[in-house]
Amino acid sequence: MAIRVTKKPNWKKYIKKLKGLNSELALMSNDLISDIYSRTSDGFDSKFKPLKRYTREYAKRKGEVKVTLVDTGEMLGSMDAKKTKKGIKLYFGSGDAQKKAYYQHVKQKREFFNLDLKQLEFVKSKLGKFIVKTTR
C-alpha cells in the first residue's frame, strides 16, 4: 500500500492562513496560565496531588496548613506568556517571582508549573481544530 502525491500543495496559501495562529496561541496561553493559577491556589500540583506540606514550624508560623503557594499573590500573579519562534513560552515576569517559583518547584519539589493532562489535551485539540479550520 502506498500514498501517491499527485499535486504539490500551495504552501504560501497555508502559511498565510496560519498567521492567525499567533492570536490563537495568545488566547490559549491565557487559559493555561489561569488554569495553573487556579489549580495551584487550590493546593494541587500538575498531577492533581496535594502540594507537598509545609514544615510543621513554618505552618505554625504562617498560621495555615494547606499549601496553596499564594501568600502575597506575587509569584503566581506574575505568570505571563510570550511568543517565541516555536510557539509560546510561559514564564514568571519578575526576577523575585522566578526565584520563588524555582525554589517551590525544584527545591521543595512542589511541581506546580507544568501542564496537566487535561491542559495538554486542550492544547492538542485547540491546535488541531485551528489547523483543520484554516487549511480547508
N, C-alpha and C positions, 0 to 999 in steps of 0.2 A: 504494500500500500504506500502511496506517495502523494505528496501535495505538489501541485504544479502552480506556479505563479505565472500568469499569462500577461499581466499588465502591471507596470511599475506604478506604485501609488504616488500621488501628488503630495509629497511630504510638506511642501510650502503651505498648502492649504491647511493641513493638520496642525502645523506649527502655529499658524495664525489663530486657529480656533483654540489651541491650548494656552494662549496668552492669558485667558481668563482664569487660569489655574492659580495665579497669584492671589486673586481675591478669594477664591475658594479655600486656599491654604490659610489665609489670614483668618477667615471665619472659623475654620476648623481648629486653628491654634487657640483661639479664644475659648472655644468649647473645651478643649483639652486642659487648659490652664484652670478653668472654672471647675472641672471635674476633679483635678488633682487637689485643688484648694479644698473643695467640699469633702472629699474622701479623707484627706489628712486631718482637717479640723474636726471630723467625726471620730478620729482616733484610729484610722486604719491605714496600713501600708498598701503597696500596689498589688499585693496578693490577697487583700481584704482580711489580713490577720491584724489583730490589735497591735499597735505600735509598742515597741519594747518599753517596759515600765521605767519610770524614773527610779533612781536610788531612793531608799527609804528616807535618808536625810534630806535630799532635795525636795521630795514630795511633801515632807513635813514643813519645810521652809516655805515652799511655794503655796502650800495650803490646798493642794489638789492631787489626786491620784491618777486620774485619767490623762493619758498623754495625747495632746492634740497638736503640739508644735505651734500653738497660737498663744503667744504671750503678749507681745505688743502688736502682732499682726504684720510687722515689718518684713519678716523673711518671706512668708507665703504671699504677702501683698505685693512684693516686688517681682514676682514671676512675670516674665514677658516673653515675647517671641519676635524673631526677626527672620526675614527671608535670606536664604543662602543660595548658592548655585545649585545645590542638590535638593532644595526644599525649604523647610523651616527648622529653626533651632529654638528650643525652649531654654530659657536661662533665667538666672536671678539678676535683677538690674543693678543693685548696689554691691560694692565690694564687701560691706558688712554682711549683707544678706547671703552673699556667696559663701563666706566663711562659715556662717551659721548653718547653712544648708549642707555644706561639706561635712561639718562636724556631726550633724544629726544623721545624715545619710551614710557616711563612710565610717566615721569613728564610733558612733553609737549604734551603727547597724540598724537604723530605723529607715528602711528603704521605701521612702515615700515618693521620690522624684523619678518614677518610672511610669510608663503607660501600663495600665492593667489590661487584661484580656478583652474586656468589653470595649475599651478605648481603641485597642489595636483593630478589632473587628469594625468599629466605627470608621476608622481611617481607611481601611481596605474598601469598605462599602462605599463611602463617600467618593473616594478617588475613582473607584471602578465605575460608579454611576456617572461621574463627571466625564470620564474618558469616553464611555459609551455614548453619552448625550452629545458630546462635541464632535465625535467622529462619524456621526450618521449623516 
